[in-house]
Amino acid sequence: SVFLNTLTPKFYVALTGTSSLISGLILIFEWWYFRKYGTSFIEQVSVSHLRPLLGGVESSSTTGLFASVNGEAEPRPSVSECKVWRNPLNLFRGAEYNRYTWVTGKEPLTYYDMNLSAQDHQTFFTGDTPQLRPEDAVMQKAWRERNPQARIRAAYQAIEMNHECAAAYVLLAEEEATTITEAERLFKKALSIAGKDINLLVYIKRRLAMCARKLGRIKEAVKMMRDLMKEFPLLGMLNIHENLLEALLELQAYADVQAVLAKYDDISLPKSATICYTSALLKARAVSDKFSPEAASRRGLSTAEMNAVEAIHRAVEFNPHVPKYLLEMKSLILPPEHILKRGDSEAVAYAFFHLQHWKRAEGALNLLHCTWEGTFRIIPYPLEKGHLFYPYPGCTETADRELLPSFHEVSVYPKKELPFFILFTAGLCSFTAMLAMLTHQFPELMGVFAKAV
C-alpha cells in the first residue's frame, strides 16, 4: 500500500496509455495476419506449439494441404477436390504475362505456380524418354531454372547442340516471344521438327490453336481444336474442350456449344466452372432478354426461367466465387497457370475469358445478379453436406493463396468468423484506451479508484 500511495496520476496515464498502444499494435498485426493467411497468429501458435506441450493432439488441419491423415482422423476432401489442375487457357509468359509486369511492375505469377509449370514441362516433354540426349538434359535443367533469362539461354544452348530440339523452341515461344505472332512462328517451327513425340505434338498444336484464337482466326482455331480432340480422344484430362467452348462462344455458335456440353456435362465426368457456367449462360440467354424481377414476382417463373435459375444455382454451388467477377463486384487479375477447381483461382480464370460472353447475352448478367445469392439458401449450413455436389472443400483457401499473387485479395467461402483473439484484443484495446482517456481527464478520481481496487 505504501508503494501504491507514492504513485502519481501521471503513472496511471502512462500505464493505461502504454497498455492501449501495445494491445492496439497486437490488434493491427492480428488483423493483417488474418487478412493475409485466413487465421489468427496467436491461435495458430497456441495450437501448433503450446497444445503439444500441454499434452494435446495437434490438429490434422495444420499438417499441410496434401498431407495424408489416419483413418480415424476427421474426413478430408477427396484428392480430386484438392488437386491443382493446369489452366486450359493459360496465357503466354513472354507475350502476355511479361507485358503486365512491364506496365505495372507487379509479378502476376507466384513462384509456386511457376514451379508447378516447370514440373509439368519436365514430365510432359522428357518424362517418357528412355535415355536422355544431351540437349534433353539441358532442357530438363532449363525448365527448373528460376530466372527467365537463364531458361532462355539454356534453350539456345540446346538448339546449338541439336537444331531440331523442338522443346527448346517451345520454351522460346512461351517465354522469349513478345507477341502472339512471334510465338506462333516459333511453335510452327517446333511442330515441323517434333517428329512423333505425342506429348510435344499435342502441346504444340493446342498452343497453335490458342494463337489463332488470340489473333482473331477463330474458325481456324475451332477446326484445329476439333481435329486435336478427334486425333487424340484419350487425352480428355487436358480439357481441350474448354478451349473449344470458349472459341465457339466467341463465334456465337450456341448450337455447337450445346453439342459440346451434351458430351462433357455428364454426371460421370468431372465438372468445372466452364462447364457449369456455360450451361447456365445458354439457359439464361434463352429468357434473359425479357426477364424482369418485378414481373416474375407477380406472375411467378416460367418453366424456361426456372430452368435458367436452377442452372445458375448449380453453377454457383460448384464455384461460389465466380459471380462477383462476372458482376464486376470484384476486380479481375491475370489468371494463374494452374487452378484449383471450385476455388478463387478457377473463378478468376473463368471470368477473365468468359465475362465478354456473358455481356454479349442481353440481360444474362441481370438475371445472374437477381438470382445467384439464392443459392446459399439451398446449400445446408454449416457445410457438412452439399446439395448438388460434394460439400465445398476446406482446402481451397490455402491452395488459392499459393496460386494467386499477394496483391490479390483471395475470395473465401464460406466467410470465416473473426477469430476470438482479434475480438479479444479489440476489446482490450478499447478498454485500455478508455481507461487512459479517463485517467488523463480525471487523474485524481482515477488515482483514488486505482488505490481502492
N, C-alpha and C positions, 0 to 999 in steps of 0.2 A: 504493500500500500504506500510505503514511503516513496518507492520508485515512481508509482503512478502519480503521486501528488506533485512530483517535480516536472512532469511532462507538460509542455506548453501547448496551447491551441494550434500553434504552427506545426507541431509534430503531428497532430492528428490530421491536419490538412495534407501534409506531405505523405503520411501513411496511406490515407484513403486515395489520394491522387495517384500515388505510385501503384497501388493495387488496381485502380481503374485502368491505368496505362498498360500494365502487364496483361491483365485479362483482355483488354482490347486488342493487343498485339496477338495474343493466342487466338482470339476470335477471328481476326483477319487471316491468320495463317490457316486455321481450320477451314474457313470458308473457301480460301484459294485451293487448298488440297482437295476438298470435296468437289469443287467445280472441275478440277483437273483429273482426278482419279476416281471420283464417284464414291468415296468412302471417307470416314473420319480417320485422321492420322493417329489421334490418341487411342481410338478404338482398335485400329489395326495393330498398333504397338502392343496394346494390352492383350489382344488375342494371340498375336504371334510370339510374344516374348514372356509376358507375365503369367498367362494361363498355364503353360507347361511347367513353370517354376512352382506354381501353386498346386500342381498335380492334376490339372485339367487336360482334356484331349484337344489337340489342335483341330480346328475346323477344316473339313476337307475342301471347303471353297477357297482356302488360301494356298492350296498345293499347286496351283497353276491351271492354265486354261485347258491343256490337253492331257493333264496327268490322269493316270488310272487310279481308281479307288477300289476298296474291297467291296465284296458283295453286300456286306451288312451296312455299308455307308449309305447316306442319303442318295437316292437315284439322281443321276446326272442326265442331261440331254444326250441323245444318241450321238455317235461320232459324226454322222452325216449332218446333224444340226450344227455342230461346232466346226465343221470343215471349212477351210478357206478355199475359195474357187478362183480360178483365173477369170478375170473380167473379159467376156467375149468381145467387147467393143473397146478394149483399152487403146489409148492414144499412142502416137509415136513420140518417143522421147525427144529426138532432135528437132522435129518439125512442129511439135505442139507443146509438150511439157516444158522444154527449154525456153520457148518463146515467152511463156508465162513467167519464168524465172527472170528473164532479161527485163521484162516490163515492170514487174512488181518487186523483184529482189527476194521473193519467197520461194521456198522449195515445195512443190506440190506433192512430191512423193516421199514417203518415210523410208528410212533405212531398212526397216523390217519388210516393207512391201517390195523394195528393190532386191533384197536378199532372197525373197521367195521367187522372184522372177529369175534370178541367177540360177537357183536350183532347178527351176523349170527348164531353162535353156540347156543346162548341163545334161539333165536327164533326157530331154527331148532330142537333142542333136548328137550326143555322144554316148548315151546310156547303153545302146544295143551293139556298139562296135566291139567285135571280139578282140581286136588288137588295135590299140591306138596308133594312128600315124603321127609323125612329128607335128604336123600342123593341127591335128585334133587335140594333142596335148597342150599346144599353145592356146587354142580356143577354149579348152576347159579352164585354163588359168585366166583367160580374158573375161569369161563370164563372172568369175569370182572377184575380179578387181573392183574395188570400191570407187576409185577415181575414174570418171568417164573418159578422160584423155588417155589414161593407161589402157582402158579397154580398146579404144580406137587404135592406139599404137600396136597393141597385140594383134588386132585384126589385120593390120597392114603387114605385120611380121609373118602371119600365117599365109597371106597371099603371096609374099615373096618366096616362101617355102614351096607353095603349090598354087599356081594361078587359078586352079579350079577348086578352090576351097569355098564351097557355097556358104557354109556357116559364117565365114568372115564377111561376106557381102551382106548377109542378113544383119549382122551386128552393125555394119556401116549404114545400112538403110534405116535401121531403128534409131541409131544414136548420132551419126555424123550428119546425115542429110537434114538440111534446114528447111526444106519444102517437101510437100507431098509428091510433087512431080519428080524431084530428085530421088526420093525414097522409092518411088515406083520404078524408076530406071534401074536402080541397084537391085531391087527384087527381081526384075526381069532378067538381069544378068545372073543372079543366083539361080533362078529357075532353069536357065539354059545349061547350067553345069551341075544341077542337083543329082542327076542320074536317077537311080531307082530307090533312093532313100525315102521311104513313105513319110516319115516324120517331117523331113525337110520339105517334101512336095506339098503336104497338107498345110504346113505353116505358111509357106511362101504364097501358095495360091489363095489362101484366106486373106493374107495381108494385101495381095494384089487386088482382090475384090474390094477390100476396105479402101484402098487408094482410089479405085474407080468410083466408089460411093462418095468419097470426100471431094473428088474432082468433078462431080455432077454427072458422071456417066452411070446413072442409076440402073437403067435397064441392063447394061453390060454387067454391072455388079451383081444384079439378081441372077443373071444367067450363070455367072461364074460360081455363085454360091450353090445354086441348084445342081450344077454339074459336079461340084465338090461333094455334096451330100449323096448324090447318086453313085459317084465313083468310090466313095469310102463310107458306106452306110453303117459300119460298125463303130464309127468314131462319134457317136452321139454325145459322149461325155464332153466333147469340145464345144457343144452348144452353138454350132454354126447356125442352127435355125433361129437363134436370137438375132444374129446379124441379118438374116433374111427377112425376119418380121419387120425390123426397123426400116430396111430398104423398101419393102413393099408398102409400108405406111407412108413413106415419103412419096411414092408413086400414087398414093391414094387408091391402091388396088385392094379394096377391102374384101372382095370375094376371095382373092388369093390369100389374104391374111387369115380369113376364117378357115380356109382349107388347111393351112399350116397348123392353126390352133387345134383343128379337129384331130390332127395326128399326134400333137405333142401335149395338149391339155387333157391328158388321160390320167385316170385315178392311179394307174400302176407306175406312172413316170414321175420323177421328181419335179417339183414346181419351182417357179422363180417369180420375181416381181414382174419381169417382162411378160411371162405367160398370163399371170393373174390380172395385171392391169391392162394389158392389151385386150383380153377378153371383156373386161369391164368397159373399156373405151368403145368397143364395137357395139355393145348393148346400149351404152349411154348415147352414142351417136344416133341411134335409131329413134330416140324420143327427146333428146335434149333441146333441139331447136324450138320445140313448142312447150317445153316444161316450165311450169310456174308453180312455186311452192304454195302460193295462196290458193290457186285453183285446185291443186292436188289435195290441200287440206279440206276444201269444201266438198269435192266430189269423190275423194279417195284416189288411190293409184290404179291406173290401168294395168293389165297383165304385162304389157311390154315395159312399163315404168317399174313395176315390181321386179321384173327380171333384171333390169338395169341396176336398181338399188341393191338387190341381193348380190349381184356381181361385184359392185363396189364394196359392199360389206365383206365379201370373201377376200377381195384383194387387200383391203385394209387389215383384215385379220392376219393375212400372211405377212405383210410388211406394213406396220402402222406408221413408219417414218415418211413414206412417200408423199402423202397428201400435202404436207406443209411445204415441200419443194414445188409440187405442181401448182399449188395455190399461191406461190411466191410469198409465203409467210416466213420463209427462212431462205437465206441466200445460198446459192449453189457455189460449189467449187469444182475444180477439175476432178474427174473420177479417178480412183486409185487403179493400179494394175491388177489388184486382187480384191475380191469382195467376200463378205460373209452373208450368206442367204438369210433373209429376214432382218438383217442389220442395217444400220445407218449407211454403211459403205455401199450396200446394194441399192439403197434408196437414192443416194447421190448419183450412182452410175446410171440408174434407170431414168431419173428425171433429167439428167444432163442431155440425154439423147432423145427423150420422148416428150418433153414439155411442149415442143413445137407441134407435135401431132395432136395433143390434147387441145391446144389453142386453135388448131385448124378446124376441129369439130365444133360447130357453133353450139354454145350452151353446155358443152360437156363439163367444163370446169365449174360452171354454176351448179350443175347437178351434183358434182362431186362435193362442192362447198356445202350444199344443203344437207347432204346425207352421210358424209364419211364418219362424223363423230357418233352417229347412231350405232356404229359397230361395237363400241365399248359397252353399250347397254346389253349386248347379246353375249359377249365373252364373260365367262364366270370370273369373279374376283374374290379372293386372290387367285392367281393363275395356276391353280392346281390341275386344271384340265382345260383343253381348248374347246372350240365349237366345231369348226370345220377342219381344223388342222391340229397337230400336236400342240401342247402348251408352248407358249413363247419361251425359247431357250434363255437361260440366265447368263450364257457365256458371251452374248453379242457385244455388250458394252466394252468388255476387256479387249476383245479382238478388234473392234472398231477403233479404239483409241490407239492401237498399234498400226492400223492400216491408214488412218486419216491424219493429215498434218495437224500440228499443235495449234495452229491459228484457227482451226475449225472447231466450233462448239458441237461436240458429239450429241446427237439426239438419243435420249434414253427412254426406254419403255420397259415396264411401266414406270411412271415417275416415282423417284425414290423419296421417302420421307427424310426430312432433315435429321441427321444423326443426333443422339442425345447430347453428346459433348458440345456440339455447336449451340444447341439451345441452352445448355448449362452455362457455357462461357458467355453467351449473350446476356443471360440473366445476371451472372456475376458481374459483368462489366457495367451493366445498367445500375445495379445495386450500389457498387462501389463508387460509380460516378455521382450518384445521387447523394451518397454519404459525403463525398468530397465537397460537393456544392453546398450542402447544408452546413458542413463544418466551416467552410470559408465564410458563409453568410452569418452563421450564429456560433462563433468559436467558443464563447463562454458556456452557452447552453449545452453544446455538444461535448465539451470537455467534462462538464458535470455528469452528463449522461454516460460517457465512456467510463468514468471513475466509478459510477454507481453499478455499471454492468460488470 
